[in-house]
Amino acid sequence: MSSTGSGWAQSRQQARALELQFANAPDIPAKPSEDEARTDAQLQELLEKREALVGQLSRLLDSESGQSAVKQNHLARHREILSDHRRDLARLKSTITDARNKANLLHNVRSDIDAYRYANPETAEAEYMLDERRRIDNSHSMADNVLSQAYALVQQVKCRGSTA
């Protein structure tokens, strides 16, 4: 029974060490890169090792004559943490994929607009002229507002002067 107990302790220690290693793993980069592939492979390998160790702990616990409730609780907790980490990794991959899809969509739309403008220089020039016209109209509108305020102020001063 002592060899089973030491096998349990050693396997459990390895499981805890791998859990900590998984929790401290670096974030996956936002852009696809060699680092991301390497990190993903490392995380998958850690999860597989942890699953093997949890299986080993389960077999060791099953082979013991007097199963300890504490050991069963530890085993259940290791399974729960492994499941949580698998779910977290899947969620992280999904979030990164969604962010990449959004960025690619925006980039593709911008590229399509630029390609259209490049293929149709007359249209691009017309759009530029319309934008310039809009800016001029906005400047005129601001000047009109300032002049209206000045005229109203002059009228107030004249009204006060005639009543005094």
C-alpha positions, 0 to 999 in steps of 0.5 A, a space after each residue: 500500500 505504501 507504493 500505491 500511496 507514493 505513486 498517488 502523491 507523486 502523480 498528484 504533485 505532477 498534476 498540480 504542477 501541470 495545472 500551474 503551468 497551464 494557468 501561467 501559460 502566455 496569452 495567444 497573440 492576436 495575429 496568427 504567428 509561429 508563437 501562437 501555433 507553438 503556444 497552442 501546441 504546448 497548451 494542447 500537450 499540457 492538457 493531454 498530459 494532465 488528462 493522462 495523469 488524471 487517468 493514472 490517479 483514477 486507476 491508482 485510486 481504484 486499485 487501493 483497497 481502502 479508498 479515501 474520500 479525500 483522494 476522491 475529492 482531489 481526483 474530482 477537483 483535478 477533473 473539474 479544473 481540467 474541464 474548466 481549462 479545456 473550456 477556457 482554451 476553447 473560449 479563448 480560441 473562439 474569441 481570437 477567431 471572432 476578432 480576426 474575422 472582424 479585422 479581416 472583414 474591415 480590412 477587406 471592405 477597406 481594400 474593396 473601397 480602395 480598389 474601386 477608387 483606384 479603378 474609377 479615378 473620376 468617381 474618387 475625384 468626384 467624392 473628394 470634390 463633394 467632401 470639399 464642398 461639404 467642408 466649405 458649406 460647414 465653414 459658411 454655416 459657422 460664419 453665418 452663425 457668428 454674424 447672426 450672433 454679432 448682429 443680435 448683440 448689436 441690436 441689443 446694444 442699440 435697444 439699451 442705448 435708445 431706452 437710456 
